[in-house]
Amino acid sequence: MGRTADADDVRRATRQGLAVALATSAYGISFGALGVASGLDVWQTCVLSLLMFTGGSQFAFVGVIAAGGLAAAPAAIASSALLGVRNVAYGMRMSPVVGGGFWRKALAAPFTIDESTAVALAQTQPRARMWGFWVTGIGIYLGWNLSTLLGALLGDVLGDPRAYGLDAAAAAAFLALLWPRLRGCQAIAVGVAAAVVATVLTPALMPGVPVLLAAVVALVVGWFNWWDRPAGARPPHRESSE
């Protein structure tokens, strides 16, 4: 009976992982087209997906490159690296799920992303968590790179990105990634503070630098947690005199 339940959990995790991989991979077409629109060629865009493989960081990179060209590459690398730091926290959480020794954990590192972590942690059984992690991570990696190639080829055929409004599409796509995360007063406060700083400094500084300074502001506002109450905190209860 226990083995049957365990097999059912594994199948469920596998189905969830494949569904998430399919939905997420489709978004790689947008990145491929935007990478070419930002000034990268097809192979450079594909190498970014092969080696960087973290959607938010990739969109941040091409967004800065689109605004400042290759001169802004250092700022683009720095801003995308800041966004990729969260994967370190995911790695620590997924370490016991993946198990094994050093080489197994090293192999799992490229696949430790938002989606693989979420699917794994949604499972209740250790074996199902492991299957959910690997199916989701590998599935997205393969699908994302294939769709990146497709999008890059499509973007290359389209020609001048300004004729289709794609010169502003990188920023719009990154905003689409960010928007669902703006839940609660603290998240909104962090987003507003960073946006104000970036908007004010963009006309005066080199492309990419305002993004880095906005990230510092976001870290400061997020660290002090001024706008969210601690979990479980409630205002004092006043008893009625009636």
N, C-alpha and C positions, 0 to 999 in steps of 0.2 A: 504493500500500500504506500509506504514511504517513498519507494523508488518511483512509483507511478506519479506521485505528487511532485517529486523532484524533476522528473522528465517533463511534466506539464509546465512547471516554472521555467525550465530552460527553453521550451518551445515558445512560451509567451515572451520571454526576454528576447529571443531571436526575432520574432515577428515585430516587436517594438523597435528593435535595433534597425531592422531592414526598412521599416516605415520611416523612421527618422532619417536614415541615410538617404533614402530616395528623395524626401522633401528637401533636405539640406543641400544635397548635391545639385539640385536644379538651380539653386541660387548661384552656383559657380559660373553659370553662363553670364550673369551680370558682371561678375568680377573679370572674366576674360575680356568682355567687350570694353569695360571701363579701363582695364589695364592698357589696352591698345589705344584707347581714346586719350589717356594721360601722357602718351608719348613713348611708351614701351613697345617693343616689337613682340611678335607672337611668342618667340622662344623665351624672351625675358619674362613675359607674363606667366608662361607655363612653369618656368623655374621657380618663380615666387610661390606658386601653389605646391610644387613638389617639395621645397625646402622649408618654407615658412609655415604653411598649412595651419593658419588660424585666421578665420574670416575677418574679425574686427581689425586685427593688425594689418592684414593685407589691404583692406579698404582704406585704412588710415595712411598707409604708405603711398598708394596710388593717388589719394586725395592731395597729399602734400606735393608729390611729384607733378601732378596736373597743375597746381598753382604756381610752383616755382621752378619747374624743370629739373635737370640733373644737378644744378647748383644747390638745390634744396635736399639732395640725397641724405646728407648727415642728419638733418632734422627729421626727415622721413623715417630713417632707421631708428632714431631715438624715440619718436612718438609711437611707432609700431611696437618697439621693445617694451615701452611702458604698458601698453595694452596686453602684451603677452605675459607679463609678470603673474597674472592670475593663474596661469597654467601651472606655476610652481606649487601653489596651494592645492590645485587639483591633484598634482602628482603625489603630494603627501597623503591626501585622502585616499587615492587609488592604490597606493603601495600595498596595503594588506589585501586588497581585492585581487590584484594581479598575482601576488605571491611570487614564489620562486626566488632565484638568486639575482645577482647583479645584471647578468645578460638579459634575463627575461624582463626585468624592470627597464633596462635601457631600450629594449625593443618596444616596450609599451609607451615610452615617452612621447614619440611623435603622434600617437593616437589619443593622448590624454587631452581632450578638448571639452568644451561646454557640453556638447551633446552626449558623448560617450560617458562622461561622468554622471550626467543626469539620468540616463537610461540605467546605468549600473546601480545607482543609489535608489532607484525606484523599485528594485527587486528586493525580496525578503530573504531569499536563500543564497548562501555564498556562491554556489556553482552557477546559479542563474545570474548573479551579479557579474561574475567573470565572463560568462557568455555574452551578456548584454554589452559589457565594455568592449570586447574584441569585435563583435559583429558590427556594432555601431561605428567604432573608430576606423576599422579597416574598410567598411562599406562606404563611409563618407570620404575617406582618403581616395579610394579608387574613383568614386563617382564625381567628387569635386575636381579632380585633375582632368578627367575626361570632359566634363562640362566647361572647365576653364579653357581647354583647347578649342572646344566648339565655339565658345563665346569670343575667344581671341580671333579665330578665323573669320567669324561673322563681323566683328568690329573692324578687321583689316579690310574686308570687302566694302564696308560702308564708306570708307574714306574719311574726309574731314569731319571730325566729331562735332565741330561748331554748327555744321549744317543741320544736325539733328538734336542739338541741345545737350549732347553728351559731355561737353566740357564742364558742365555743372553737375553731372550725374553722380560722380564719385562722392561728393559731399552729401547729396540726397540719399544715396544708398547707405552711407554710414549713419545718417540720421535715422533711417528706417531700422537699422540694427539697434540703435540706442533707445528709440522711443518706447518699446515695450518694457524697458527696465526702469522707466521713470514712474515708480510706484512709491507713494509715501512722501512725506514732507522733506525728509532728508535727501532722498535721491533727486527730487526736484530742485532743492536748494543747491546741491552740488552741480547739477546741470546748468542752472541759471548762472551761478557764479563763474563757472568755466566759460560759458558762452559770452558773458559780458566782457570778461578779460580778453578773450580771443577777438571779439568784435572791435574793441577799443584799440588793441595793439596791432591788428592786421595791417592798417594803412601805413604804419610807421616802421615795422620790422620785416625782416626777410621771411618769406613763406616757410612755415614749419616752426619757427621760433615761437609765435603766439600760441601754437598748439601745445608746446612743451610748457610754457608758462601757465597756460590754462590748466594743464594737468597737475602742476604743483599746487595751484589754488584749489583744485578739486580734492587733492589729497589732504590739504589742510582742513578744508570744510568737512570732508568726510571723516577725518580722524577725530575731530572734537565732537562730532555727533550732536550738534547744537539743537537740531530741529526734531529729533525723534526721542520719545521717552524710552527709558530702559524697559526691556520686556517685563511685563507684570506690574509696572508702575501705574498707579491709579491716583486720581485726585482724592484728597481726604473726603470721607463720607460724612455728611452732616445729617444727623438724625432729626426727624421732624418733631416739633414740640407738641404737635397735636396728638 
